[in-house]
Amino acid sequence: MTRRLLRLRSGIKWKLRKLPRETKDKHLAERCQIVLLAAKRSSQRAIAESVGCHQSRVSRVLKRFREEGMCWFSHNWTTGIKGIK
């Protein structure tokens, strides 16, 4: 299986680092951590072990991030409010 590189611009990295500190949503914080670790070229297995989730979750998060980018993080799933730009 080949690894797909995930490259993040510095502004995106900054938002992904800042976002978990500004929210109480642990799932959002987990998604940020997964994407940041993938950008450091960690394997999905290593990311799953580090974050404490299943490898299939890591795969789904990365797939969704590649498809939708930061727009995916901008939706508050509990209230339905869009916020991050």
N, C-alpha and C positions, 0 to 999 in steps of 0.2 A: 504494500500500500504506500502510495506516495503522499508526502505531507504537502499541504497547501499552505504557503506562507501567508501570513496575515501582517500587513504593514499598516501602521497607524501613524498619522501625522501627529506632530507634537501637541496641537490643540485638542485633538481627540483623546490622546493619552491623558492630558491634563484633566479633561472632563471626566474620564473614566476613573481617575484617581480621586477626584473631588466628590463625585456623586455619592459614593457609599457613606461619606461623612455627613452628607446633607439629608439623608433619608433614613427612615426606620424600617424600610422594606428590605428584609434580609435576602430575598430572592433577587432583587435588583443589585444589591451589593455583590452577591455571588456571581451574577452574570458579568458584572464589571471585572471582577477578579479573573474569571475564566478568559475573557477577551484579552486582558492585559498579560496573562501568562502565555496565551497563545502567541501574542506578539513577540514574546521573548523566545519563541521557538521551542517551547516545552511540548512534549508529546501529550496526546489526549489522555493517555493512561496516567502520566505524571500529574497533569492538571486535576484529574478526577481525584487522585489520592490527596493532593494538596488542599483542594477545596472541600473534600469530604462528600462527593456525590458520585453517581454512576457515570461511567464513560459515555453512555448513550446520551446523557444530559449535556455533557460537554459538546458532543457532536451536534446536537440540536441547537444549542446556544450559538455555536460558531457558524453553523449553516444560516441561522436566522440573521445573525449580525452581518454576514457577507451579503445577504439578500437585501436587508433593510437599513443597515448602518445605524447611526445614532438615532434615527427616527424611531427605531424600536424601543429605545430607552426613554423616549420622550413621553410615553403614554403612561399615566398613573392608572394601573389596572384596578386598584381598589375603588377609586372615585370616578374614573372615566375622564379625568381632566388631563389635557395635554399641557406639558409645561416646559420641558428643556428644549432649547434651540441651539 
